[in-house]
Amino acid sequence: MPKVFLSAGHGGSDPGAVADGLYEKTINLNTLLACQAELIRHGVTVVCSRTTDAEDPVQREVIEANASDADLAVSFHANAGGGDGFEAFYYTENVEAAELAKLCEKYVKALGQNSRGLKRGNGLYFIKNTKMTSILVESFFVDNKDDAKIGDTISEQKAFGVAYAKAILEHLDIPYKTKTAKESIYRVQVGAFRSKDNAEKKLKTLKKAGHDAVIVKE
């Protein structure tokens, strides 16, 4: 089964691009987590540079990517500088990287985002120093209010992640499986209490018995 390395650019004390309440490090992480979930759902082994808001310098990302023996590496970013649209960077002498970048463009455009094109990324540290086929994508510009409308919510950032997963899967010749229905969750209520003390006593009893329970105030 193929293995993919995913990088969420920036993180921790490095917020990346910031504008109008949007933090690139958070956008990148939400995108990565959604992409990771989709790839795992299709049986792909995934190694991530980070899955929380942690320090994640690009030098460490490259070390982790090369140690992972992944077949592909994708680094997620969001742009700044007043521009507009998606763009992908790749090593121009790598035909597979060019194909993967083009597929990412295809699925991002399906979200309604425009593209600034596929760019030469030979000098970018992540692309230059990873030993596998790798690309770096910029989903949208955080400092362009019109462009940011396509990615200024968590659900939209996750949609980018799914789009990138679809591109990776097609590149790997793995058919995408549409989700037919969400998994149902059934909740059991064991009591209602006017007294918080009584509620906490009941909660303590349930947890002692090994049940997963919480107090919900209504």
C-alpha positions, 0 to 999 in steps of 0.5 A: 500500500502506498505511503504519503507524507503530509505537511501543515506549514508553520505551526506553534509560534510561527503563525504563517500569514495572518489577516482578518482573523485568519491564521495560515497555520490553522488553515494548513492544519485543518486542510491536512487533517481532512486530507489525512482522514480521506487517505486513511479511509482509502487504505493509504498509509499517512505520515504527518509533520504535525496533527496539532498546533505544534512547532514545525520548522520546514527543516524538521519537516524534510527530515521527517519526510525523508525518514518516512520512506513515503512515495509522495509528499505534499505541503499545505500552505495559504498565501499572502501578498494581495494576490488571488487564487490557488497555485502549486509548486513542484520540481520541474524535472519531476514528471510525477510531481507535475502530474500531481500538481495538475491533479490538485489544480483540477480538484481545487478548481472543482471547488470554485477556486481559480488557479494562478497556475503551476509554478517552478518550485525547484528552489523551495526548501521543502521541494528541493530537499525531500527525496520523494516526489513532492509538491507545495500547494497554496490554497488561497490568499488570506489577505484578499477578502474576496479570495479568502471567502472560499476558505475562511471557515473550517468546513471550507478548509476541510473541503480543500483537504478532501480535494487534495486527497482526491488528487493524491488518490487519482495519482496513485490510481486508487478510485475515490469512494463517495461516502454514502451516509454518516455514521450514526451516534446513539446517545443514552440519557440516564437521568436529569438532575436539578442539583449539580451535586447530584449530577456530579455524584451520578457522573462519578458513579458511572465513570467508576463503573467504566462508562463514558459519560459527561454532564450536559447543562440544559 
